[in-house]
Amino acid sequence: MDWTPVTDWLLQHGIKILIILLVGVLLWFAMRKIIPPLVRRTVARTKDKESKAGMEKRTNTLVNVFMGAGKIVIVIIITFMILDEVGIPIGPALAGLGIAGVAFGFGAQYLIRDLIAGIFIIMENEYRVGDVVRVADVGGLVEEVNLRKTVLRDLDGIVHHIPNGEIKVASNFTRHWARAHLNISVAYKEDLDKVMSILKRVWEETAKDPIWGEFIISKTPTFLRVDNFGDSGITIKLAGETQPIKQWDVMGELRRRIKKVFDEEGIEIPWPHTKVYFGNSPEQTPTEK
């Protein structure tokens, strides 16, 4: 078998294709070296009052988006260059893509909607990787944001893939700061001034704790008031600002400390009481006719 035509083709085109692939690989590595520090410097110059952790989240999110988009661009360019090198006309291929685009236009409108929504989500910095959000009635930790979809993992570990076009309202639980918010119920017989003094003291002691103090921004409660007269007890609202995503940890620690102090002080945490009478109550006597 004569291998001359194959050898000639490889010598004429194979080396060029190899060079094109090598250029693509070099472009990819160049992007990995250039884009992260460039994005980091750009984010650092923004005037948004962002914490260091928040800036890191935004940087990681933007880097992932730009790297993903750059990868797609490189693959498309390299593919067309290789097609041109092997003798496949690019013009008819592009025309074919245009015809296919018209054919699939109605289906692609959802994709375009997702891409446009993704651009606005990223430009407006609505949420980042690492934030806890609720979007499209799904709440969870943001694991990935790109131009097409948002990926969340909820408390059960379930991963939700949400097209950006489906997101009408985005609620970010961890932007800039968060709030530990508790409603504490005590029995009607308790001295409310004493109870509120204890709650204030517990918050301030927790804020001074060497471990928990770094998570709490408000060194004294922002809200401390009687909030409601309930069926079984009086509700006192206790709230204050915390570091983003730490509000749930702080609330759990506050509940633990409050329960311990209430036990020591003999303060009753109420629960529903029900009295059941069969017939007449002991204090009543039947009425005789």
C-alpha positions in Angstrom: 0.0 0.0 0.0 1.3 3.4 -1.0 1.3 5.7 2.1 2.7 8.6 0.1 -0.6 10.6 -0.2 -1.2 10.2 3.5 2.3 11.3 4.4 2.2 14.2 2.0 -1.2 15.3 3.5 0.2 15.0 7.1 3.3 17.0 6.2 1.2 19.7 4.4 -1.8 20.0 6.8 -1.0 17.9 9.9 1.7 20.1 11.1 -0.5 23.2 10.7 -3.3 21.5 12.6 -1.0 20.6 15.3 0.2 24.2 15.5 -3.4 25.4 15.7 -4.1 23.1 18.5 -1.0 24.2 20.3 -2.0 27.8 19.9 -5.4 27.0 21.4 -3.8 25.3 24.4 -1.4 28.3 24.9 -4.4 30.7 24.7 -6.1 28.7 27.4 -3.1 28.8 29.7 -2.7 32.5 29.0 -6.3 33.1 30.0 -5.8 31.2 33.2 -2.8 33.4 34.0 -4.2 36.8 32.9 -8.0 36.7 33.7 -7.9 36.0 37.5 -5.5 38.8 38.5 -7.2 41.2 36.1 -10.6 40.5 37.6 -9.2 40.7 41.1 -7.8 44.1 40.5 -11.0 45.3 38.8 -13.2 44.1 41.7 -10.8 45.7 44.2 -11.3 49.1 42.5 -15.1 49.0 42.6 -16.7 51.5 44.9 -19.3 49.0 46.2 -19.0 48.7 50.0 -18.1 45.0 49.9 -16.4 43.0 52.6 -13.2 41.1 51.8 -15.0 37.8 51.8 -17.7 39.3 49.5 -15.0 40.6 47.1 -13.5 37.1 47.0 -16.9 35.6 46.1 -17.5 38.1 43.3 -13.9 37.5 42.0 -14.4 33.7 41.9 -17.8 34.1 40.2 -16.5 36.4 37.5 -13.4 34.3 36.9 -15.6 31.2 36.4 -17.9 33.1 34.0 -15.1 34.6 31.9 -13.1 31.4 31.8 -16.2 29.4 30.7 -17.0 32.0 28.0 -13.3 32.1 26.9 -13.1 28.4 26.6 -16.2 28.4 24.3 -14.7 31.1 22.1 -11.3 29.3 21.8 -13.0 26.0 20.9 -15.1 27.7 18.2 -12.1 29.6 16.7 -9.9 26.5 16.7 -12.6 24.4 15.1 -13.2 26.8 12.3 -9.4 27.1 11.7 -9.1 23.4 11.5 -12.1 23.1 9.2 -10.5 25.6 6.9 -7.2 23.8 7.0 -8.7 20.5 6.0 -10.5 22.1 3.1 -14.1 22.3 4.4 -15.5 25.7 3.4 -16.4 27.8 6.4 -18.9 30.0 4.5 -21.4 27.2 3.6 -20.9 25.9 7.2 -21.9 29.3 8.6 -24.8 29.5 6.2 -25.9 26.1 7.3 -25.7 27.2 10.9 -27.8 30.2 10.0 -30.5 28.0 8.5 -30.4 25.7 11.5 -30.6 28.8 13.7 -33.8 29.9 12.0 -35.2 26.3 12.2 -34.5 26.2 15.9 -35.2 29.8 16.6 -38.3 29.2 18.6 -36.5 26.7 20.9 -33.5 28.9 21.1 -35.5 31.9 22.5 -35.4 30.3 25.9 -31.6 29.9 25.7 -31.3 33.6 24.7 -33.5 34.6 27.5 -31.3 32.7 30.0 -28.2 34.2 28.6 -29.5 37.8 28.8 -30.8 37.2 32.4 -27.4 35.7 33.3 -25.6 38.8 32.0 -27.7 41.1 34.2 -27.3 38.8 37.3 -23.5 39.0 37.0 -23.3 42.7 36.0 -25.6 43.8 38.9 -23.8 41.5 41.3 -27.1 40.0 42.6 -25.4 37.0 44.1 -22.1 35.1 43.9 -20.7 31.6 44.4 -20.8 31.0 48.1 -23.9 33.1 48.8 -27.1 31.7 50.3 -30.1 32.7 48.2 -33.6 32.0 47.2 -34.4 32.1 43.5 -37.4 30.6 41.6 -38.8 29.4 45.0 -35.7 27.4 45.7 -33.3 28.2 48.5 -29.7 27.0 49.0 -26.0 27.7 48.7 -24.8 29.0 45.3 -22.3 26.5 43.9 -22.1 27.8 40.3 -23.3 30.8 38.4 -22.8 31.1 34.6 -24.6 32.9 31.8 -27.1 30.1 31.3 -28.0 28.8 34.8 -27.6 29.0 38.5 -26.8 25.9 40.6 -27.9 25.7 44.2 -27.5 23.0 46.9 -30.1 23.0 49.6 -29.9 21.9 53.2 -30.8 18.3 52.2 -27.8 18.2 49.8 -30.1 18.3 46.8 -28.5 20.1 43.8 -30.9 22.4 41.8 -30.1 23.6 38.3 -32.2 26.7 37.6 -32.2 28.5 34.2 -31.5 32.2 34.7 -34.5 33.1 32.7 -36.8 31.5 35.3 -35.5 33.8 38.0 -37.9 36.7 38.6 -36.9 37.5 42.2 -33.6 36.8 43.8 -33.3 37.0 47.6 -29.7 37.1 48.9 -29.5 36.1 52.6 -25.7 36.8 52.8 -25.0 40.2 51.1 -22.7 42.5 53.0 -24.1 41.5 56.4 -26.8 39.3 57.9 -29.2 39.5 60.9 -29.6 37.0 63.7 -33.3 37.3 64.5 -35.0 35.4 67.4 -38.4 35.4 69.0 -38.1 34.3 72.6 -41.3 33.4 74.5 -41.6 33.6 78.3 -44.5 32.9 80.6 -46.9 35.7 81.5 -45.8 35.5 85.1 -42.2 36.5 84.4 -40.8 40.0 85.0 -40.2 41.3 81.5 -37.6 43.9 82.5 -35.6 41.1 84.1 -36.0 38.9 81.1 -35.0 41.6 78.6 -32.0 42.5 80.8 -30.9 38.8 80.7 -31.3 38.6 76.9 -29.2 41.8 76.5 -26.5 40.4 78.7 -26.4 37.0 76.9 -26.1 38.8 73.5 -23.3 41.1 74.8 -21.4 38.2 76.4 -21.6 36.2 73.2 -20.4 39.2 71.2 -17.3 39.4 73.5 -16.6 35.6 73.2 -13.2 35.0 71.5 -14.8 32.5 69.1 -18.2 33.9 68.5 -17.3 37.5 68.7 -15.8 37.6 65.3 -19.1 36.6 63.7 -21.2 39.2 65.5 -21.2 42.8 64.2 -23.7 44.3 66.7 -22.0 44.3 70.1 -25.4 45.0 71.7 -28.8 43.9 70.3 -30.2 46.1 67.5 -33.8 45.1 68.4 -34.9 44.1 71.9 -38.6 44.6 72.5 -41.9 43.0 73.5 -43.3 41.8 70.2 -46.5 39.9 70.9 -48.9 38.6 73.5 -49.3 35.0 72.5 -51.7 32.3 73.6 -49.2 30.7 75.9 -46.7 33.4 76.6 -45.2 36.8 75.8 -42.8 37.0 72.8 -39.7 39.1 73.0 -37.9 40.0 69.8 -34.0 39.8 69.9 -32.0 40.7 66.8 -28.7 42.1 65.7 -26.3 42.1 62.7 -23.8 39.3 62.0 -21.2 38.5 59.4 -22.7 37.1 56.2 -23.8 33.4 56.3 -23.1 33.3 60.1 -26.5 34.3 61.3 -27.8 30.7 61.6 -24.7 29.6 63.6 -25.0 32.7 65.9 -28.8 32.1 66.5 -28.1 28.5 67.4 -25.5 29.5 70.0 -27.7 32.2 71.4 -30.6 29.8 71.9 -28.3 27.4 73.7 -27.0 30.1 76.0 -30.5 31.6 76.6 -31.9 28.2 77.6 -29.0 27.6 80.0 -29.5 31.1 81.7 -33.3 30.7 81.9 -32.8 27.4 83.6 -30.4 29.0 86.1 -32.7 31.9 86.7 -35.9 29.9 86.9 -37.5 31.6 84.0 -40.2 29.6 82.3 -40.3 29.0 78.6 -44.0 28.4 78.0 -45.7 25.7 76.0 -49.4 25.3 75.1 -51.6 24.3 78.0 -55.0 22.7 77.6 -57.6 22.0 80.3 -60.1 19.3 79.6 -63.3 18.9 81.6 -65.6 15.9 81.5 -69.1 17.2 82.4 -69.1 19.9 85.1 -65.9 21.4 86.5 -65.1 20.7 90.2 -66.0 24.3 91.1 -69.5 24.0 89.6 -72.5 22.1 90.8 -75.3 20.9 88.6 -78.3 23.2 88.5 -81.4 21.5 89.7 -84.6 22.3 88.0 
